[in-house]
Amino acid sequence: MAAPYEAIVIGGGHNGLVCAAYLARAGKRVLVLEQRDRIGGAAVSEQLFPGFTFSVFSYVVSLLRPEIIRDLELPRHGLHVLPLESTLTPLPNGDYLAQWNDHDQNRRELARHSLRDAEAYDEFGRLMHLMSRAIKPILGMPPPDPASLLPRDLMGMGRLGKYFRDLGAERFHALHKLLTMSSADYLDEWFETEALKATKSASGIIGALLGPRSPGSAYVLLHHYMGELDGVFRAWGFAKGGNGSVSTAIAAAAMSFGATIRTNAPVSQVLIKNGRAVGVVLNDGEELRAPITISGADPRRTFMQFVGAQHLPNELVDGIRRFRFRGTSAKVNLALSEAPNFTCMPGVGAHLRGAISISPSVDYLERAYDDAKYGEFSRRPYMDIILPSMIDPGMAPPGQHVMSIFAQYAPYDLKGGWTDAKRAAFGDTVIDTLSEYAPNLKTSILHRQVITPPDIERMIGLTEGNIFQGELSLQQMFFLRPIPAWARYATPIEGLYQCGAGTHPGGGVMGASGRNAALTILGKMK
Amino acid sequence: MILKPTPFHPRTSVLCESHAWRRWSGYLAASSYELSHEREYHSIRNAAALFDITPLYKYRVQGRDAARLLDRVVTRNVARTKVGDVLYTPWCDHRGKVLDDGTVARLGEQLFRLTSADPNLRWLEDCAHGLDVDIDDVSEQVAALALQGPTARAILMQLTDGGLEGLKFFRLTATSIRGMPVEISRTGYTGDLGFEIWMQAEHALAIWDALIEVGANYGMAPAGMFALDVARIEAGLMLIDVDYVSARKALIESQLSSPFELDLAWTVNTDKPSFVGKEALVAEQARGPAWQFVGVVVDWDSFERLYLAVGLAPRVPIPAWRMSVPIFSGGEQAGYATSGGWSPLLKKYIALAHLQSKWAAPGTSLEMELTVEHRRKRAIVTVVKKPFFNPARKRT
């Protein structure tokens, strides 16, 4: 009897859904299994408090690949990405630095801080544009391993080699710097305004246990620019309805192609017969079979929990043990009775429709990291804040607001471990710090949710609460993600594949891992 | 206001009946004051037109090595200038590709003012390493007006206490208007007799009022960017971001231009000991530029025929256009025009064009793309030497 499904995808996060959608689009019978009562993984919208909708975990769309938006016709399936066009950095002295989307407005504001920086900004933007164009093709391909002599790797390297030669000296040198420097050092070469350097360098530390002065953090800056590159697709912004809308749009696309999605279906293990994956077993013992199983879970859960070390070669087990998760990011979600009133820019205005970044100086961020380095949460955390209800009025009752605070650092391995009291203390720290800039915040809080890395792990299964399914650091990228021999979505278990952000090119609600995995699998199914 | 008003805004905003504003370097600039720019254009050629040119970037360069710095940056020879000289000049990056163009005015032995279209403070500072020179961005402190047209001199002579009568083309004099100090240079962007008046921002309104008062007797009109655009095309003067892409912004090789490719060979002084881009420019001078920046005139008969064929009278572009229009030689693309429009004075449809050198000789006949009633057509154009219009009064 033929199995009813040709492929089973473990995990209904956005990558699992993207993978399923591409397989279904190619005519394959696909089943997606999601442990929770809702799909989305880290891209979910939930009503935690009556009338207030929260993007509980991930909260912006920045890198969702335009080809996925196109191929899966996501706008037709309900995705509406609204612009998020400014970044406000309030400063302790009562001033602020704002970055606006409009060139003239932005230049004028930067010139207030430094005429040189106002000029450097455009040139920096141009170089980053060129660099992200240089990197972009690499995101869409399974990464070739430079140490491998396999024809596919040699060909891949040959293509990459030609590609890098064609970059020209200016871009090649810049790429080398981006790959080797810290974001603070790299930005020092360009700018003199502390708040500008700090706010820009912050995109180099998100999700990693790295500070702005840690080497390698510069590369992650590029990821920030890649979203802007495909600006015509408005891939950078806020998804109407919260980030859960990204997942529901992808799920709707997948179902329109015939995929089946089951929620409340937690997988306990991958079923292995004669060294081959033949399906999965759910927590309640139900067995589901398919010739191909694809895990959207992170590498540690996939291999150590669903497969088990006994089925795996030693070097893979070692590699997974060394693969660094070290979640450091927390989320504080607030329901507010009124909009926050920032001392530096009072009232309600355009600045509340963009991001607000608590990153007054590079030293501030580095000190926040110092705390985490020694196992404490930051006493003065870095924060990236948005007010979804300022952009999409459907997120909160009229006149009231939801606030999404991404806060760092809150290390998974907190000294003495995380407790309810420590979670509350971290929440207080975040709110106290932010209240210094927006004094009405404390009295307007109707509801508060604090999510630490262990909470992320417990709620949606991301190991150590790492939001990218493993640090996006250079030693874990490209052909090293998650480990060298198995960086092309396949695994040593025949019939088992990976499609999560723990594979190349990594996290950030890109969907690229899911798409690349699907294309790899379809190539083999032919 | 998010866009900056210039110091003249209290006056210009009242006069701007069209409410047609545009941006210029983050400032509000009037596109036209009246509902149509036509009378404003004719003021330039017939009487005088008053333009608010404050949005230009202005840098004060001062110190023992001021001339040395500018000679390191620009392609013309600054050391050889005398106090009161003004130079029009481009400047390049190390590849000899144009970054920007503007004027250098020698206000004193060790004091210069550089004007530019884009911000250049960082570039100037970076080129000044090791030099004894101070660079100040005085863009906001210095307000500027251009008074252009045949009656411009007469108006200014009514208002100033001398220095205007004998002021030669591209010379500058320090004088005063009703007691307020100004510098007046015989420069402009219209290719006509004209002057630019540089003043402290706090005197802007009083000087504007004085000019309006006296200018009224000489047919003077405030004029906006639409009128200026027509005049500068007639004068064959290029505009950054329209006719060329700054090497600072170019994303690909083919977007870059050298001074030779922009018809600015005359500004490249390779006798100077060294300046940014010299090596590349010397090499290019030896081999000749691949592209040239020329004028083209649309052949009227071929143009008219395209319209007659669909039953229409020919329709000329009254406001000048700014876009890239392909130019062909038979089956090959010879280049592209970047600005064009109807010259009300010359009664010709003219355009500024980049052509590959083999097609750039004056007299060459080519075809320019046009859209006539939704269909792509080609009109015959002839390559001509710039400028299209060059009255004797500009220099005498």
Interface residues (C-beta under 8 A of the other chain):
Chain A: D102 D104 Q105 R107 R108 L115 R116 A118 E119 A120 D122 E123 R126 H129 L130
Chain B: I2 L3 K4 R23 S25 G26 P119 N120 L121 R122 W123 E125 D137 R248 K249 L251
